[in-house]
Amino acid sequence: MKFSESLKKNKDFQDIYKCGKSYANKYLVMYIKENNLKKNRLGISVSKKVGNSVVRHRITRLIRESYRLQEEHFRGGLDMIVLARVSAKDRTYHEIESALIHLGKLHDIYCPV
């Protein structure tokens, strides 16, 4: 079982935005960049445009839990940022999880086995 760390520093976020590769779907945007470590680092960003703090924290928890439960299927050694779009506001856990898996497949970093 892999364990991920959180991305917290603005410098790390800016570096991934600048040099990373991104894909998007209806609810989420995912940026990835190789980090030369054995584990993944995950950053989650939810803008104030999405809603008030209660809504933003709910979406953050849904994304974090979706990733945690699917973590073993993601390739290691990556820095990832997941951005929530405004359309993610009223989505269920299963819709967010499906969107996260879809982005993992687009980046070719998700392999369900």
ABEGO torsion letter per residue (X at the ends): XBBBBBBABAAAAAAAAAABBBBBBAABBBBBBBAGBABBBBBBBBBAAAEBAAAAAAAAAAAAAAAAAAAAABBBGBBBBBBBBAAAAABBAAAAAAAAAAAAAAAGABBBX
